[in-house]
């Protein structure tokens, strides 16, 4: 591994040779660490860790390689293993932080089973009514975020709000926006799934798969 200093200075061929020589060792070490954290319920992919290692070496840590004085290949590998360990720990921290955020969202969306959007029952006690209204307020914000980068954000946001928060029928909403009822249902379904995926919440009790048809004359 005598070419590590040349690769640090910028030699492309030397860099490729270094990667080829250290890859088996650093990947194996990443696999061991990823298995350990998986036992604790955190999924980290060794391939991602090693890729991050190489990206970091190509950036800031490449200068560290140039300044360092490794007496032998073992010291270089120890240096790389320390980086791998830090990268795994970084992913563990991000995963746990994400889990805490998702748990907070799930707690925020814990509603009474009979509660649904637009139907804050007068018979409910003040606390339950407050929780439902707070959840609907949060849902409106998540809807705005989920539709922001769609092709028609303003229309999609209003369709979701009318269907879910306003409890309008699909046929009525479809006529208002020149859409078919099936397209309205599909839009609501996509928005719901995106909110669930991005924020770790379950909206089944709040956003039904299909809004029940209103009886004639009502």
Phi, psi and omega in degrees: 000036186286352184266008184298325180289325178296320180291328179293326179288334177135009181286117183296314181295319179295322178298315179298320179293320179298313180300317181298322184283323186266347189302313183300318182291311184290326178293318178299320179293320178297321178300315181299312181294321181294325176294322181295314182287333177296325177298337179265007176091012180246125181263116176231129182270126181299328179299319179293321181297314182293322177299317177298324177302310182295322178296321179292321178296324179288344180254247188295315187289348177294325177292327177296320177303317184293324182280335187287157178238085179279121181290333181203177182295329180298321179293322177296315180296323178297321177298316180292323179294326177296321178295316178302315180299318179295320180295319178296316179297322178299317180291324177298315180297317179296319180297316180292323177296318178296321179297321178295320178295317180295321178296321178296319178296316180298319179296324181293332183258018175283107183243160172301144185300327182276352182284143176211164186299137176077003184230064177283104188294136180294334182283348181290151178286162185303323182294315180295321178297317179298315181299319180294315180296322178296318179296319179293323176297316178295320180298321178299318178295319179293325177298315179301318181292319184291334182260000188299318184258021176277173183295321180233075188299317182295315180295313183296321179297316182290323177299313181297317181296317181293317183290316189266311183275324180268345179059035173285156177285156182296322181295318179296314180295319180300317179296322182295328186246009179065038180240168173272154177303323179294324177293324177297312179299319180296320180296315179298319181297315180296317180296318178300311181298323181292319177299315181297318182291315187282335188238001175065031178249159175246121187252015185304318182284340184260321183241096179293158179299322177222137178282127182303143178292133178285136179299151180298142177088358180253000000 
